[in-house]
Amino acid sequence: MATPYQAPGCSVYSKPLSTHQNECPFCQKSFRRADVARRHARSCNARQGRPLPPQAKRGRKLRACNNCARVKVSCDSELPCHRCSARGIDCAYSSPCHDPSHRATFNPREVCKDDRPSFSFLLQASNPTHPSMDAIVAREPERTSEIPAWKQRETETVGWSSGTVDPRFLLFDLSDMLLDEPQDYGDTENNPLQFSGIFGPSTNSIDALSTRIVTLSNILQGLTTNKPHLGEGLDQSCQRGFFTTSHFQHVLVFFFRRRHYHQDTIHWPTFDPEKVSLHLLLAVVLTGTVYLQCLNQSSPSYINTPLLELAEKYVYKELKELSGQDVSPVTSQHMLEICQAAVLMNTLEGSANHIEARRRIASKRIPTLVATLRKSNMMSLKHEPGKSWQDFVHRETCIRVVTWTFMNDSLLGLFCNHPPIIASKEMTVDLPCPSDIWEADSSLVFQERSRYRLTRSYPSSCSEAIAGMLDEEWTPATRDSFGKLDHSDLFYLSSGLGRHIFHYRTSVVSPDYSKMLLRALDRWDSLWMDAFERIPEDERRWLGIGKHTPEVMALSRRTIELIESGEAKNSAYLQDIACYDTAVFHDFVQKYGQESPGTAKN
């Protein structure tokens, strides 16, 4: 029978997580809940008159998670902490972290004392000592008050007849509530997940997800037949608890609450872990696990390179088979989910500090995905007026898949000197819609938010916008049209400009080419400043990776200056040879980023 700790039938034994807090100190018998373990210890036959261990002391609120702080008990400050893990509830920290290593070192408007830009994000993202570029996600805020739609659906499906008592209340042990530490059953109005966490999700929900996890584990195990060297890594991940129901449930919520970090390709209001393709479910859980490990360095290392390679193989095997059958993401929900999974795997492995994985993503996987998107004419998709909410979600997801493929292609050009394969002129697809429309959770809300806002005026695509920014003519009317672009639009457009910067670095161009690029960068800077000022103060914390775009643009400007001055002609990065070790890019930014022309030393 499945438990929240171990999916049934897993081929490799996985030790339950966080059980030592729930063991009897006399007979070492394990229990799911700490309060049950304490009751057992009082009457345990092996106790033989020995005293009970001392109860946990009250902890400081600033070092405790929200749940432990509310009931004033000690917290081990893990994520999840042992107390929340034992109770099966979500563990979150909304209080400031006092660990110096977690303090934010980046300010989106940060500049040096002499007004030169800071490249702290680029230096940290490319640091070869970090396991992933996503290490910076550890300092991102978390939307702790938000509940995923599938969690809400779980609580709605567990109901009872009107006029009767919810039978789950019969599970309360009132004497234990009075004699032991408070169990924090209150505050259900502000945190409706508290009761669902105490009692756990419905049995049907656990069984459905557990079955899917077992299927996923078995499929990946089968893929190791032709690549036995990957089997050991998969076994290690199983033993450390990756393929457990509790891990999947926790990581899905964790990723949902940090979905702003990357501008999302997943429509969370309709996302259902029990219904999406196994490929997408795996990619989402892998991404969330990487985020979790970046935040908590002491957590078990669930993920390793072989597991990522197996997942990548699993996703792209399905992508190639469906593409060979002419299945289009525009008309097939399953194929679209495979493309979403491919985008997540490209982002995940492109960000991982593993040279061969990054080379494989750049040289093999992204070209495969781009070929599929081109085959389905997705580079030119437009929203059609009058469509239903469901049709809108499907098409907008297609648009975001194309856009993030374009972004990943560009980022590999920046960090690795890998030639981009998508031209900005090819990107006639609509720019992604505003976030509030994308996150509408019902047809009614969608209709209210999208009225008069879904059809874009000029510029409506990356192709139009880049052409306009590079154009010599820039009238007040043109500036007003571009002034309607928000920070997300400008984040996407930075990839289009990045291609022209790459072309300038690697090709023979006219003397006026650099002037055109610098003029476009000036226009982008002006548009960004205006767009940033329009963002309400309380919303600026949710900009995610997009808030670092000014650094990328500043480095582009700096690169042009260095090429024109010849100061960095011996730089390994400016030899423009593809290199999948980010140390080359890191050294370039570190050595030349903060210096004015004429001061750099070769």
C-alpha positions in Angstrom: 0.0 0.0 0.0 1.3 3.4 -1.0 2.4 5.9 1.7 3.1 9.6 1.1 6.8 8.7 1.4 7.2 5.9 -1.1 5.3 5.4 -4.3 4.2 1.7 -4.6 6.1 -0.7 -6.7 9.2 1.5 -7.1 12.0 -0.8 -8.4 14.5 0.8 -6.0 13.9 1.2 -2.3 13.6 4.8 -1.1 14.1 5.6 2.5 11.3 7.8 3.9 12.3 11.4 4.4 12.4 13.2 7.8 11.4 10.2 9.9 13.9 10.4 12.8 11.7 13.0 14.5 8.8 10.6 14.5 10.6 7.6 16.1 10.0 6.2 19.5 13.2 6.9 21.5 12.9 3.5 23.3 11.9 1.0 20.6 12.8 3.0 17.5 9.4 2.3 15.9 8.6 5.0 13.3 5.3 6.9 13.0 4.0 9.2 10.4 3.2 12.0 12.9 5.3 13.3 15.7 2.3 13.5 18.1 1.5 9.8 17.6 5.1 8.9 18.3 5.0 10.9 21.6 1.8 9.1 22.7 3.3 5.8 21.9 6.5 6.6 23.8 4.5 7.3 27.1 3.3 3.7 27.2 6.1 1.9 25.3 7.0 -1.5 26.8 10.7 -0.8 26.1 10.6 2.4 28.2 11.0 0.5 31.4 10.6 3.5 33.7 13.1 5.7 31.8 12.2 9.4 31.5 10.7 10.8 28.3 13.1 13.0 26.3 12.7 16.7 27.0 10.2 18.6 24.8 11.5 20.9 22.2 12.1 24.5 23.4 10.3 27.4 21.9 12.2 28.8 19.0 12.9 32.3 17.7 10.4 33.4 15.2 12.9 34.9 12.8 14.6 31.5 12.4 11.5 29.4 12.4 9.2 28.6 9.4 5.8 30.2 9.4 4.0 27.2 10.9 6.5 26.7 13.8 6.6 30.4 14.5 2.8 30.6 14.7 2.6 27.9 17.4 5.9 28.9 19.0 7.8 25.7 18.9 11.4 24.9 17.8 12.2 24.6 14.1 15.3 23.1 12.5 15.1 25.7 9.7 15.3 23.1 7.0 13.1 23.2 3.9 10.8 21.5 4.6 11.5 21.5 8.4 11.1 18.1 10.1 7.9 19.2 11.9 6.1 20.3 8.7 7.4 17.2 6.9 6.1 14.9 9.6 2.6 16.6 9.4 2.5 16.6 5.7 1.9 20.3 5.3 3.6 23.0 3.2 6.6 24.6 4.9 7.4 28.2 4.0 9.6 31.0 5.3 8.2 34.5 4.9 10.4 36.1 7.6 13.8 37.5 6.6 16.6 34.9 6.4 19.6 35.8 8.6 22.1 33.5 7.0 24.7 35.8 5.5 25.2 33.4 2.5 21.6 33.9 1.5 21.6 37.7 1.5 20.8 39.3 -1.8 23.7 41.0 -3.4 21.9 42.3 -6.5 19.8 45.4 -6.9 18.1 45.7 -10.3 19.1 49.4 -10.4 22.5 48.9 -8.8 25.4 50.8 -10.2 29.0 51.4 -9.2 30.0 54.6 -7.5 31.3 56.0 -10.7 28.0 55.2 -12.5 29.3 52.2 -14.3 26.9 49.2 -14.3 27.3 46.3 -12.0 27.5 42.8 -13.5 26.8 40.9 -10.3 24.1 38.7 -11.8 26.1 37.7 -14.9 29.1 37.0 -12.7 27.1 34.8 -10.4 25.1 33.1 -13.2 28.3 32.2 -15.0 30.4 31.3 -12.0 31.9 27.9 -12.8 31.9 26.9 -9.1 28.1 27.0 -8.9 26.3 23.8 -9.9 23.7 25.8 -11.9 23.0 29.3 -13.2 19.8 29.0 -11.3 21.7 29.2 -8.0 20.5 32.9 -7.9 16.9 31.6 -7.5 17.6 31.0 -3.8 17.2 34.8 -3.2 13.9 35.0 -5.0 10.8 35.8 -3.0 8.1 33.1 -2.7 4.4 33.5 -3.2 3.7 31.8 0.1 0.0 32.9 0.3 -1.0 31.4 -3.1 -2.6 28.0 -3.5 -2.1 26.0 -6.7 -5.3 25.3 -8.6 -4.9 21.5 -8.4 -4.6 21.8 -4.5 -7.9 23.7 -4.5 -9.5 21.0 -6.6 -8.3 18.3 -4.2 -10.0 20.0 -1.2 -13.2 20.6 -3.3 -13.4 16.9 -4.2 -13.4 15.8 -0.6 -16.8 16.9 0.6 -19.6 15.8 2.9 -23.4 16.0 3.0 -24.9 19.4 3.9 -26.0 19.6 7.6 -23.5 17.0 8.8 -20.1 17.2 10.5 -17.1 16.8 8.3 -16.0 13.2 9.3 -12.3 14.3 9.2 -12.9 16.2 12.4 -13.3 12.8 14.2 -9.6 12.3 13.7 -8.8 15.1 16.2 -7.4 13.9 19.5 -8.6 16.7 21.9 -6.7 15.3 24.9 -3.5 15.4 22.9 -4.2 18.9 21.8 -4.5 19.9 25.4 -1.5 18.0 26.8 1.0 18.3 24.0 2.5 21.1 21.9 -0.1 23.0 20.0 -0.9 21.5 16.6 -1.8 24.8 14.9 -5.3 23.8 13.7 -6.4 27.4 13.6 -6.2 30.1 11.0 -8.0 28.0 8.4 -9.6 31.1 6.9 -6.3 32.6 5.9 -4.6 29.2 5.2 -7.1 26.7 3.9 -4.3 24.3 3.1 -3.7 23.8 6.9 -6.5 21.2 7.2 -5.7 19.5 3.9 -2.1 19.3 5.1 -3.0 17.8 8.5 -5.3 15.2 7.0 -3.4 14.9 3.7 -4.9 15.0 0.3 -7.6 12.6 -0.7 -6.6 8.9 -1.0 -7.6 8.9 -4.6 -5.3 11.8 -5.4 -2.3 10.2 -3.6 -2.9 6.9 -5.4 -3.2 8.5 -8.8 0.0 10.5 -8.4 1.8 7.6 -6.8 0.8 5.4 -9.8 2.1 7.9 -12.2 5.4 8.2 -10.3 5.9 4.5 -10.4 5.2 4.4 -14.1 7.7 7.2 -14.7 10.3 5.4 -12.6 9.8 2.2 -14.6 10.0 4.0 -17.9 13.3 5.7 -17.1 14.6 2.4 -15.8 13.8 0.9 -19.2 15.8 3.6 -20.9 18.9 2.6 -19.1 19.0 -0.7 -21.0 20.9 0.8 -23.9 22.8 3.2 -21.6 23.6 1.2 -18.5 26.1 3.9 -17.3 23.0 6.0 -16.5 21.4 3.4 -14.4 23.6 4.0 -11.4 22.6 7.6 -11.3 18.9 6.8 -11.5 19.2 4.2 -8.7 20.9 6.9 -6.6 18.1 9.4 -7.2 15.5 6.7 -6.2 17.4 5.9 -3.0 17.5 9.5 -2.0 13.8 9.9 -2.4 13.3 11.7 -5.7 10.6 9.3 -6.9 8.4 9.6 -3.8 4.9 11.1 -3.7 5.8 13.5 -0.9 8.7 14.9 -2.9 6.6 15.4 -6.0 3.9 17.1 -4.0 6.2 19.4 -2.2 8.3 20.4 -5.2 5.3 21.1 -7.4 4.0 23.6 -4.9 7.6 25.0 -4.4 8.0 25.6 -8.2 4.5 27.1 -8.5 5.3 29.7 -5.8 8.5 30.7 -7.7 7.0 30.5 -11.2 7.8 34.2 -11.7 11.6 33.4 -11.8 11.4 32.4 -15.5 8.5 33.9 -17.5 6.2 30.9 -17.4 5.4 28.5 -20.3 3.1 26.6 -18.0 -0.5 27.7 -17.4 -0.8 26.9 -13.7 -4.6 27.5 -13.4 -5.2 24.5 -15.6 -2.1 22.5 -14.7 -3.0 19.1 -13.2 -0.2 16.7 -12.1 -2.6 13.8 -12.5 -3.5 14.6 -16.1 -0.5 16.3 -17.8 1.9 14.1 -19.8 4.5 12.3 -17.8 7.1 14.1 -19.8 5.9 17.5 -18.6 5.4 16.3 -15.1 9.0 15.0 -14.9 10.4 18.2 -16.4 8.4 20.4 -13.9 9.5 18.3 -10.9 13.2 18.3 -12.0 13.1 22.1 -12.3 11.4 22.6 -9.0 14.0 20.2 -7.4 16.9 22.2 -8.7 15.3 25.4 -7.3 14.8 23.6 -4.0 18.5 22.5 -3.8 19.7 26.0 -4.7 17.7 27.3 -1.8 18.7 24.7 0.7 22.2 23.4 0.2 21.9 20.9 3.0 18.9 19.1 1.4 19.5 15.7 -0.1 21.0 15.8 -3.6 18.0 14.3 -5.4 19.3 15.1 -8.9 22.4 14.0 -10.8 23.7 14.3 -14.3 22.5 10.8 -15.4 19.0 11.5 -14.2 18.9 14.7 -16.2 20.2 13.0 -19.3 17.7 10.2 -19.0 14.8 12.7 -18.6 16.2 14.7 -21.7 16.3 11.4 -23.7 12.8 10.5 -22.6 11.3 13.9 -23.7 13.1 14.1 -27.0 12.4 10.5 -28.0 8.7 11.3 -27.8 9.2 14.7 -29.5 10.9 13.1 -32.5 8.4 10.2 -32.8 5.4 12.6 -32.8 7.1 15.0 -35.2 7.8 12.2 -37.5 4.1 11.4 -37.5 3.3 15.1 -38.4 1.6 15.7 -35.1 1.5 19.5 -34.5 1.6 21.3 -31.2 -0.9 23.8 -32.6 -3.6 21.1 -32.7 -2.4 18.4 -30.2 -2.4 19.1 -26.5 -0.1 16.2 -25.8 2.4 17.3 -28.4 2.3 20.8 -27.0 3.1 19.4 -23.5 6.0 17.5 -25.0 7.3 20.8 -26.4 6.8 22.5 -23.0 8.8 19.7 -21.4 11.6 20.1 -24.0 11.8 23.9 -23.3 12.1 23.2 -19.5 14.8 20.6 -20.1 16.7 23.0 -22.4 16.5 25.7 -19.8 17.5 23.3 -17.0 20.4 21.6 -18.7 21.6 24.8 -20.4 21.8 26.3 -17.0 23.5 23.4 -15.3 27.3 23.6 -14.9 28.0 20.6 -17.0 29.9 21.2 -20.2 28.8 18.1 -22.2 25.1 18.6 -21.3 25.2 22.2 -22.4 27.0 21.2 -25.6 24.3 18.6 -26.3 21.5 21.0 -25.6 23.0 23.7 -27.9 24.1 21.4 -30.7 21.4 18.7 -30.7 18.3 19.4 -28.7 17.4 23.0 -29.4 17.9 22.5 -33.2 15.5 19.5 -32.9 12.9 21.5 -31.1 13.3 24.5 -33.5 12.8 22.1 -36.5 9.5 20.9 -34.9 8.3 24.4 -34.3 9.1 25.5 -37.9 7.4 22.4 -39.3 4.2 23.5 -37.5 4.5 27.2 -38.6 4.6 28.2 -35.0 7.1 31.0 -35.6 4.3 33.1 -37.1 1.4 32.3 -34.8 -1.1 35.1 -34.0 -4.0 35.3 -31.5 -7.4 35.1 -33.2 -10.2 37.3 -31.8 -13.3 35.7 -30.4 -11.7 32.5 -29.3 -12.7 30.7 -26.1 -10.6 30.8 -23.0 -9.4 27.2 -23.6 -8.4 28.0 -27.2 -6.6 31.1 -26.0 -4.6 29.1 -23.3 -3.5 26.6 -25.9 -2.4 29.2 -28.4 -0.7 31.4 -25.9 1.2 28.3 -24.6 2.4 27.8 -28.2 3.5 31.4 -28.4 5.4 31.1 -25.1 7.1 27.8 -26.1 8.4 29.6 -29.3 9.5 32.7 -27.3 11.4 30.7 -24.7 13.0 28.6 -27.3 14.2 31.8 -28.9 15.4 33.0 -25.4 17.4 29.8 -24.7 18.9 30.0 -28.2 20.0 33.5 -27.5 21.4 32.8 -24.0 23.6 30.1 -25.3 25.0 32.7 -27.8 25.7 35.1 -24.9 27.3 32.6 -22.4 28.8 30.1 -24.8 29.4 31.9 -28.2 27.1 29.2 -29.7 25.7 30.7 -33.0 21.9 31.3 -32.6 19.8 29.3 -35.1 16.7 31.5 -35.0 16.8 34.9 -36.7 14.9 37.8 -35.1 13.2 38.5 -38.5 11.8 35.0 -38.4 10.0 35.8 -35.1 6.7 37.1 -36.5 4.8 35.3 -33.7 2.9 37.5 -31.3 4.7 38.7 -28.3 3.4 36.9 -25.1 0.3 38.4 -23.6 0.4 40.4 -20.2 0.8 38.2 -17.1 -2.6 39.1 -15.6 -4.3 37.8 -18.7 -2.2 34.6 -18.8 -2.9 33.9 -15.2 -6.7 34.3 -15.4 -8.2 31.2 -13.7 -11.6 31.1 -15.4 -13.3 32.0 -18.6 -15.1 35.0 -16.9 -11.9 36.4 -15.5 -10.2 36.0 -18.9 -13.0 37.8 -20.7 -12.8 40.7 -18.2 -9.0 41.1 -18.4 -8.5 40.5 -22.1 -11.2 42.9 -23.4 -9.5 45.4 -25.8 -6.0 44.2 -24.7 -5.5 40.9 -26.5 -5.0 42.4 -30.0 -1.7 44.2 -30.0 -0.9 47.4 -31.9 2.5 48.0 -33.5 4.9 46.5 -32.6 3.2 43.2 -32.1 6.1 40.8 -32.7 9.8 40.6 -32.0 10.5 41.0 -35.7 8.6 44.3 -35.9 10.1 45.6 -32.7 13.7 44.8 -33.5 13.4 46.3 -37.0 11.9 49.5 -35.5 14.6 49.8 -32.8 17.4 49.4 -35.4 15.7 51.8 -37.8 17.3 55.2 -38.3 14.0 56.9 -38.0 12.5 57.2 -34.5 9.6 59.7 -34.6 7.6 60.7 -31.5 4.8 58.6 -32.8 7.1 55.6 -33.0 8.4 56.2 -29.5 4.8 56.4 -28.2 4.0 53.0 -29.8 7.1 51.4 -28.4 6.3 53.0 -25.0 3.3 50.7 -24.6 5.7 47.7 -24.3 6.1 46.4 -20.7 9.1 45.0 -19.0 8.3 41.5 -20.1 8.2 42.5 -23.7 11.5 44.3 -23.4 13.0 41.2 -21.7 12.0 39.1 -24.7 13.2 41.7 -27.2 16.7 41.7 -25.5 17.2 38.3 -27.2 16.5 39.8 -30.6 19.1 42.6 -30.0 21.5 40.0 -28.7 21.5 38.3 -32.1 22.6 41.5 -33.8 25.3 41.9 -31.1 26.5 38.4 -31.8 26.5 39.1 -35.6 28.6 42.2 -35.0 31.1 40.3 -32.9 31.5 37.4 -35.3 31.1 38.9 -38.8 32.6 41.5 -41.1 30.2 44.5 -40.9 30.2 48.1 -42.1 31.6 50.8 -39.9 28.1 52.2 -39.2 26.9 48.9 -37.8 28.1 49.6 -34.3 26.4 53.0 -34.4 23.1 51.4 -35.3 23.5 48.9 -32.4 24.4 51.6 -29.8 21.4 53.7 -30.9 19.1 50.7 -30.5 20.6 50.0 -27.0 19.9 53.7 -26.1 16.3 53.3 -27.2 16.0 50.0 -25.2 17.4 51.7 -22.1 14.9 54.5 -22.3 12.0 52.1 -22.8 13.1 49.9 -19.9 13.3 52.9 -17.5 9.8 54.0 -18.4 8.4 50.5 -18.2 10.1 49.8 -14.9 8.7 53.1 -13.4 5.2 51.9 -14.4 5.5 48.8 -12.3 3.9 49.2 -8.8 6.5 49.0 -6.0 4.9 45.8 -4.5 5.0 44.1 -7.9 8.7 44.6 -8.6 9.8 41.7 -6.5 8.1 39.3 -8.9 10.1 40.3 -12.0 12.2 37.2 -11.8 15.1 36.7 -14.1 13.8 39.5 -16.3 14.9 42.2 -13.8 18.5 41.4 -14.7 18.1 42.3 -18.4 19.7 45.7 -18.1 22.9 44.0 -17.1 22.9 42.0 -20.4 22.2 45.2 -22.4 25.0 47.0 -20.5 27.4 44.2 -21.3 26.4 44.4 -24.9 27.3 48.0 -25.0 30.6 47.4 -23.2 31.4 44.6 -25.7 31.0 47.0 -28.6 33.2 49.6 -26.9 35.9 46.9 -26.3 35.8 45.7 -29.9 36.1 49.3 -31.2 39.0 50.1 -28.9 40.8 46.8 -29.4 41.5 46.6 -25.6 40.2 43.1 -25.3 41.5 41.6 -28.6 43.3 38.9 -26.7 40.3 37.9 -24.7 39.4 34.2 -25.1 35.7 35.1 -25.2 36.1 37.6 -28.0 37.8 35.0 -30.2 34.1 34.1 -30.8 34.7 30.3 -30.7 31.9 28.3 -29.2 32.9 27.1 -25.7 30.4 25.4 -23.4 32.4 26.1 -20.2 31.0 29.3 -18.8 34.4 30.1 -17.2 35.4 31.8 -20.4 32.5 34.2 -20.3 32.9 34.6 -16.5 36.5 35.6 -17.0 35.6 38.1 -19.7 33.0 39.9 -17.5 35.2 39.8 -14.5 38.3 41.2 -16.3 36.7 43.7 -18.7 33.2 44.4 -17.5 34.0 47.1 -14.9 36.9 48.8 -16.7 36.7 51.7 -19.1 38.5 51.4 -22.4 42.2 52.1 -22.1 42.5 50.7 -18.5 42.2 46.9 -19.2 45.3 44.8 -18.9 45.8 41.9 -21.2 
